């Protein structure tokens, strides 16, 4: 089997993944989201929250309140 014209088996795309930032405080994540970060899907969009914001708003997250309410 041959590779596509781009020279790789991944569709030829070399675009780097955008870095993640906490949707609450703006803290940047280095690389993929750390396991201590929380991922929330609100209105069909994924939002990531750092460990500090996740701990601070744990009850609101567990109560399934949108982050606009915290």
C-alpha positions, 0 to 999 in steps of 0.5 A: 500500500502506498502513502498519499502524496503528502508523504505521511499516512495522516492525511498530509496535515502537519498542523500543530494542535492548538494549546489549551487554556482554562476556560475560567482563569486562562491558565495554559496547559502544556501539551495535552490536557493534564489528567487533573483538568476537567472537561465539560461540554456546554452547548456542544462545545468542549471547555477545559478547566484547570485543577485549581478552578475544578476544585474551587467549583466542584459542587457546581460542576457536580450539580451540572451547572453551566460555568456561566452560573459559577 
